[in-house]
Amino acid sequence: MQRDNAQPTFTDASVADLGGPRTAAFLQRCQDLIDWQAMARSIAHLFPPHPQGGRPFWPAVTMLKCVMLQKWFNLSDPQLEEQLRDRISFRRFVGLSLDDATPDETTMVNFRKRLREHGCASTLFDTVVAALRAKGLVLKEGTIVDATIIDAPMGQKRKDDAGLERHTHDSCATYSKNHGTLRHGYKAHIATDTRGMIVDWVFDTAAPHDCNHIDQLTEAERTAVYADSAYSDKQRREQLAARGVLDRIVYKRVRGQEELTARQKAHNTACSKVRAFVEHPRAWMVKMGYTAARYRGLARNALDFALMAIAYDFKRSFALLGRPLTPARSG
């Protein structure tokens, strides 16, 4: 049974103009440009009716907006609950009147648990990308692939209630060397279009090499594939050529080659101008506080990354609205 939020009252109307103008303008844009109902429909099966009664659940749109607020404003569950109680603009955005109750931090934990247990990370992301494609905000001029390590805490020894010593180490996180530095955590593999919109992702442990997922992320690409030299592979280049896909993977020196040829250097320079767009998502996520894994376990962190990717795509789409659709091209 779904909880029915109260209708706006006279008090709500009297404070409608209060709050920061920039935040209010941003949230109004989110309200107008995002198809919240389509997102809610994609996870409607998580909230079946309860003919025997039971505790009413919050509307899916309300919960989805709460999750996006967390990503856009870098809020933890307790911080979100506090902000929803304190900020009129946040309450209005998620559909709460001043007389409504407020979703608490446990509600957010349970909502993410439902999403995770039903495998809805990809469902939500694919729904969002399809909507953005329909608006012409995702280009079909090529796919850029990259991977980034998401560090996880090393953990520490603690004694439980029974006095037994246990370690808080995340057993799912693994090790990888990055530019000679040993890193511990996970690895996010992303594919973007040629303007930096994330169109696909794979979240894995840190140990597997970057190239393990590029073929999966580009299997539907029919125009061009951009990637750095970590993905350089003779067989991969031949496969792209056989599919009629432009090879825009950066060259690296092979065994016995002292330096790249002039043609390879020119190729790399041209590719880098477009490949730089794949750095935008990670830069935005770091700016929003996503500098390390927030949870323990692959599934929890994969869902968290998917929600970050959705939040990024929405913000990026706002910036791209009204811009020319022709991207920079490599030679």
N, C-alpha and C positions, 0 to 999 in steps of 0.2 A: 504494500500500500504506500503510495507516494504522499509525502507531506505537502500540504497546500500552504504556500506562503500567504500572509495576510495582504489584502489590498492596500495600496497607499492611502494614508489618512491625511487629514488637514495638516497635521504636524509635519508629515513628510513633504508636503507641498510647500510649506513655509520655509523649509531649510534646503530646498532644492538648489538654490544658487550658492550655497555655502561650499567651502572647500577650495583647494588649489586649482586655479584655472588650467594650468598645463596638464595636471593629472586628469582633471575632468575631461579635457579635450581629447587626451589620448584614449581614455576609457570609452568615450562616446564613439571614437573612431573604431575601436575594437568591437563595440556593440553593433555598429552599422555595417562593417565590412566582413565580419567573420560569420560563417553559417553555423551558428551554434546548434541549431536543430539537427543538421546533418550529422554533426559529431555525436550528439545525444542519441540519434537513431542507431548509429553504428555500435553502441554499447547498451542498447535498450534491453537486450536479453539478460543483462546482469541484474535487472530490477523487475523480476516477475511479480505479479499481483499476489497478495497474501489473503486468500479467501477466509482463513481462520483468524484474521487480525494480525497482530504483531506490531512491533515498533515501526512507525512510518519512516521511510528513507527520504533523504533529501533529493530533490529533482536532479537529474543528470546534468542539466545545463548549469545549475547552481554549482555543482561540484567541479565541473570542467572549468568554469570561470575561476573558481577558487584555486585550482591547480595552476592555471595560467598566471594568476596574480602572484603566486609564489615564485614562478620563474621570472616574470618581468620585473619584480621588485626585490628578489633575493630574500625571500621570507621562509623561515622554518615553520613547522606546524604551530608551535606556540605563538610565534610572531604573527602568523596569519590570523589566528583566533583573536589576538589582541587588536590587530588592525581592523578586523571586521567589526569589533565592538566599538572602536574608537573613530574610524573614518567614515563619514557619511558617503563619500564618493564610492568607496569600496562596497558598502552595503547596497547602494543603489545599483551598482554595476552587476552584482551577483543576484539581484532580485529580492533583497530583504528590506522590508519596511522597518521602521523604528520599533514596531511592536513585535517583530518576529524574533524567535530564538536565533542563536548563532551557532553554526557548525563548530564543534570543538576539535582539538587536535586528534582525539581518538577517532573522530569521524573521518578525518583526512587519512589516517593510517589504514582504517578499514576500507576506504574507497580505493586506495592504491593496491591494497591486498586483493580486492576483487578484480581490478584491472590485470594484475600480475597473474593470478591463478587462472584467469580465462584467456590469457595470451592476447590481451587487447592493446599492447604497445604498438604492434604493427598495424592493427585494425584502425586505431585512431590516426596514426601517422599517414597511412594510405588514404584515408578519407580526406584528410587535410590537403595532401598533395593533389588528389583528384580535383578538389574544389579550386585550388590555385591554378591547376592546368586549365580548367574550364574558363577561368578569367583571363587566360593568356599570360599569366605571370611566371610560368615555367617554360623555358625555351627548349627547343629541340635542335640545338646547334652543337651538341656534344656533351660528354660527361667527364667531369673532373673527379679523380679519386685521390684520397689521401687517408692517412691514419694518424692518430694522436694517442699518446699514452695518458691514461687517467690514473694518477697515483692513488694508491690506497695506503692507509696507515699500516705500519709494521706490526702494531699490536704490542701488548705488554702482559706480563704475568700478574694475575690477580687471584685472590682467594674467594671462593664462593661461600654461601651461607653455611655449608657443612665444613668449611675450613680447608677444602681441597684446593690445590693450586691449579689454575687453568690459565690458558693463554687466549687473549682476545684477537689473535691473528686471524685474518680472513682466509679461510682455507681455499677459497676459489681464486683468489688473486695469485698471480705468478710473476716471475722475474723476466726482465728483458734488458738488453743493453741498448742505450740510445746515445750515439755520439761518444761512446766510451764510458758512459755513466750507467751504473746498474740502477734500474728502475723497478718498482714493485707496484703491481696494480692490474689495470685492465687496458684494453686498447679499443678505441672507437674508430671504426672504418666507415667513412662517409663518401657518398657520391653526390656531387652538386651539378647544377646546370652551369652554363658559362657566365652567369651573373651571380653565382654564389647561393642559389636556393638549394637546400638539401632535398634530394629526390629519393634517396635510399640510404640505408645504414646497416651495419652489422656490428654488434657489440660482443667482444670476445675477451678472453684473458690476454695478458700482455705477451706471453711467450711466443705464440705463432707469428711467423714473419708477416710483414705488411702485405706481401703479394698473395697470401693465401685466399683473400676474399675479393680481389679485383675482378676476376672473371665472373663471379656471381653478381657483383654490383654493376657490371657492364654488359651482361648477356643480352639485354634488350636494346642496347645502343646500336644505331644504324648510321651515325654520322661521323663522330670522332671520339677518341678516348685520350684524355690528358692525364698524365701522372708523372711523378718525379722518378729519378733514376733507380730507386729501390724496386720499381716494377719492371725495369728493363730486362727483357728476356727474348731471345731470338724466336723461340717457338710462339710466344704470345704475339709478337709482331707479325709473324707469318699467318697466324689465325685471324688477326684483325684484317690483314690484306685479303685473305680468302673470303671474308664476309663483306668486303667493300667498305670497311670502316677505316677512316684516316688514323694513322698511327701518330699520336702526338705525345708519346712517352719520351721523356728526357733520356738521352744516351749517356752511358758511362763507359769508361775505358775497360776494355776486355784484356784478358791475360796476354802479355807481350806487346800491348799497345802503349806507347810512351805518352801520347796525347791524342785528343780527339781531332778528327779531320775538320777542315774549315766548314764543310757542309753540316757536320754534326753539331758544331758550335752554333752555326746560324739556326739550325733546327731547335736547339735547346733554348736559345734566346727568344725565338718566336713563340715557343710553347709556354715559356715562363710568364709571358704577358697575360695569358689567359689563365694559366694554372694558379696564379696568385689569388684568384677569387675563392679558391677552396679554403684559404686561410681566414676568410671573414667569419664563418660560423664559430670556429674555435676562439677567435679574438673576442667575439661578442659574449660567448659563454663565460670566458674568464672574467670579463668586465662585470658580468652578472653574478660573480662569486663561485662559478663552477670550476674550481681549481683542483679538486680531488674527489674521489669517490665518497659519496655521502652515506652509503649503506654497506652492509656485509652481504656478500653473495652476488653471483652473476645476474640472476633474474631481477633482483631488486634494482641493481645499478643499470641494467639494460632498460628497464621501464623509466627510470629517472632520466637517462640520456634521451630516450624517445620523446619524453615530455619537454625536455630542453630543446630538442630539435624542432618540435612543433612550435614552441614559443618563438624560437629564432625565425622560422619561416614566416610566421605572421608579421613580426617586426620588419623583416627584410622586405616582405611584400608591400608594406605601407610605404617604404622608401622607394620602391620601384614603380609604384603607381604613377602613371603619367610620363614615365621615361620612355625613350625610344626602345623598340624591341630588338634592334640590331646590336649584338654584342661585338666586342673587339675580336678580331679574327687573327689567327696565327697564319704565317706564311706557308 
